[in-house]
Amino acid sequence: MNIIITGAGKGIGYELTKYLSENHNIIAISRDVSQLKKNDNLHPFSYDINLTEGSNTLFDFIKTKLGHIDILINNAGILINKSYNQLLSNDIDEMLNTNVKAPFLLIQKLVPFMKKGSHIVNIGSMGGFQGSAKFLGLSIYSASKAALAILTECLAEELKDIDIQVNCLALGATQTEMLRSAFPDYTAPLKAFEMARFIAEFALNGNKYFNGKILPVSISTP
Ligand SMILES: NC(=O)c1ccc[n+]([C@@H]2O[C@H](COP(=O)([O-])OP(=O)(O)OC[C@H]3O[C@@H](n4cnc5c(N)ncnc54)[C@H](OP(=O)(O)O)[C@@H]3O)[C@@H](O)[C@H]2O)c1
């Protein structure tokens, strides 16, 4: 299968890329791709999903070398941990752009390359899951993930006619750089590679069972 993974340079996205590239063609997107070694299955692209520069090379590659995309995993995300009265306008823009606007624009651009039965997986957060425990400093981050979740429901409806499924996994705590900087004293119950394996299997098979769903993937919160 041809799979695009954003935020592939570290954390969960890096582990997802490593695991899925054993048997599939992966386009791995991050600003810093220095940890990703190109091979026949793995095609790293240094690309800021908030900018248009770099997208021509990426889309030329998709058109000329792959032809189509089977799975898009919108995993790239950013968390700026600040209390509500310290958040700056730029912080808000950065989180909403990276966590909501960029995944939406990427979906818009990639759907023309997707065949019937393709799967879009948006990586959300328990913080953006209605009724979950909420944490200080994560107001806009959580709101951005809630927006991504509802976008998932809406896009599943919009893409139903062309038989493309869209789901959102609301992840619980996973030990990565993002979690360490938000909760330095907390140790998550899952390592990045463990969460990545679940996401990978879900991306490959979950659309046979789910469409337009926001699924909590958590044995604890945050
Ligand atoms: N870890 C957790 O406990 C947890 C819980 C719930 C949800 N999540 C979600 O899971 C996803 C992965 O998180 P993680 O914990 O693995 O975080 P991470 O270690 O901070 O990794 C985030 C990835 O996103 C990429 N990224 C950020 N901004 C980007 C941009 N503008 N363009 C391209 N790539 C960008 C980063 O790479 P570059 O900096 O190289 O671009 C990095 O590879 C995120 O969406 C996060 O919100 C994580």
The ligand as an SDF file (V2000), in Angstrom:
LIG
                    3D

 48 52  0  0  0  0  0  0  0  0999 V2000
    2.2360   11.6510   23.2080 N   0  0  0  0  0  0  0  0  0  0  0  0
    1.0170   11.7170   23.7080 C   0  0  0  0  0  0  0  0  0  0  0  0
    0.7920   11.4410   24.9030 O   0  0  0  0  0  0  0  0  0  0  0  0
   -0.1460   12.1070   22.8250 C   0  0  0  0  0  0  0  0  0  0  0  0
   -1.4270   12.0670   23.3860 C   0  0  0  0  0  0  0  0  0  0  0  0
   -2.4970   12.4310   22.5930 C   0  0  0  0  0  0  0  0  0  0  0  0
   -2.3090   12.7970   21.2780 C   0  0  0  0  0  0  0  0  0  0  0  0
   -1.0580   12.8320   20.7520 N   0  0  0  0  0  0  0  0  0  0  0  0
   -0.9200   13.2330   19.3430 C   0  0  0  0  0  0  0  0  0  0  0  0
   -0.1440   12.2850   18.6520 O   0  0  0  0  0  0  0  0  0  0  0  0
    0.5630   12.9110   17.5750 C   0  0  0  0  0  0  0  0  0  0  0  0
    2.0420   12.5710   17.6720 C   0  0  0  0  0  0  0  0  0  0  0  0
    2.5240   13.1110   18.8930 O   0  0  0  0  0  0  0  0  0  0  0  0
    3.9390   12.7350   19.5600 P   0  0  0  0  0  0  0  0  0  0  0  0
    3.6790   12.5730   21.0000 O   0  0  0  0  0  0  0  0  0  0  0  0
    4.6220   11.6930   18.7890 O   0  0  0  0  0  0  0  0  0  0  0  0
    4.6610   14.1680   19.4050 O   0  0  0  0  0  0  0  0  0  0  0  0
    6.1320   14.5950   19.0170 P   0  0  0  0  0  0  0  0  0  0  0  0
    7.1090   13.5930   19.5190 O   0  0  0  0  0  0  0  0  0  0  0  0
    6.2580   16.0240   19.4280 O   0  0  0  0  0  0  0  0  0  0  0  0
    6.0770   14.5000   17.4240 O   0  0  0  0  0  0  0  0  0  0  0  0
    5.2900   15.3950   16.6810 C   0  0  0  0  0  0  0  0  0  0  0  0
    5.6530   15.2650   15.2160 C   0  0  0  0  0  0  0  0  0  0  0  0
    4.9330   16.2390   14.4570 O   0  0  0  0  0  0  0  0  0  0  0  0
    5.8380   16.9030   13.5750 C   0  0  0  0  0  0  0  0  0  0  0  0
    5.4070   18.2530   13.2510 N   0  0  0  0  0  0  0  0  0  0  0  0
    5.0170   19.2350   14.1110 C   0  0  0  0  0  0  0  0  0  0  0  0
    4.7370   20.3520   13.4460 N   0  0  0  0  0  0  0  0  0  0  0  0
    4.9400   20.0720   12.1130 C   0  0  0  0  0  0  0  0  0  0  0  0
    4.8340   20.8290   10.9210 C   0  0  0  0  0  0  0  0  0  0  0  0
    4.4670   22.1290   10.9340 N   0  0  0  0  0  0  0  0  0  0  0  0
    5.1160   20.2330    9.7460 N   0  0  0  0  0  0  0  0  0  0  0  0
    5.5180   18.9360    9.7020 C   0  0  0  0  0  0  0  0  0  0  0  0
    5.6320   18.1570   10.7970 N   0  0  0  0  0  0  0  0  0  0  0  0
    5.3580   18.7360   11.9880 C   0  0  0  0  0  0  0  0  0  0  0  0
    7.1730   16.8810   14.3260 C   0  0  0  0  0  0  0  0  0  0  0  0
    8.2980   16.8810   13.4530 O   0  0  0  0  0  0  0  0  0  0  0  0
    9.1590   18.1620   13.0580 P   0  0  0  0  0  0  0  0  0  0  0  0
    9.3050   19.0000   14.2990 O   0  0  0  0  0  0  0  0  0  0  0  0
   10.4350   17.5850   12.5180 O   0  0  0  0  0  0  0  0  0  0  0  0
    8.3940   18.8210   11.9780 O   0  0  0  0  0  0  0  0  0  0  0  0
    7.1320   15.4950   14.9730 C   0  0  0  0  0  0  0  0  0  0  0  0
    7.6160   14.5090   14.0950 O   0  0  0  0  0  0  0  0  0  0  0  0
    0.2780   14.4110   17.7070 C   0  0  0  0  0  0  0  0  0  0  0  0
   -0.7480   14.7900   16.8370 O   0  0  0  0  0  0  0  0  0  0  0  0
   -0.1770   14.5520   19.1490 C   0  0  0  0  0  0  0  0  0  0  0  0
   -1.0020   15.6770   19.3450 O   0  0  0  0  0  0  0  0  0  0  0  0
    0.0350   12.5060   21.5010 C   0  0  0  0  0  0  0  0  0  0  0  0
  1  2  1  0
  2  3  2  0
  2  4  1  0
  4  5  1  0
  4 48  2  0
  5  6  2  0
  6  7  1  0
  7  8  2  0
  8  9  1  0
  8 48  1  0
  9 10  1  0
  9 46  1  0
 10 11  1  0
 11 12  1  0
 11 44  1  0
 12 13  1  0
 13 14  1  0
 14 15  2  0
 14 16  1  0
 14 17  1  0
 17 18  1  0
 18 19  2  0
 18 20  1  0
 18 21  1  0
 21 22  1  0
 22 23  1  0
 23 24  1  0
 23 42  1  0
 24 25  1  0
 25 26  1  0
 25 36  1  0
 26 27  1  0
 26 35  1  0
 27 28  2  0
 28 29  1  0
 29 30  1  0
 29 35  2  0
 30 31  1  0
 30 32  2  0
 32 33  1  0
 33 34  2  0
 34 35  1  0
 36 37  1  0
 36 42  1  0
 37 38  1  0
 38 39  2  0
 38 40  1  0
 38 41  1  0
 42 43  1  0
 44 45  1  0
 44 46  1  0
 46 47  1  0
M  CHG  2   8   1  16  -1
M  END
$$$$
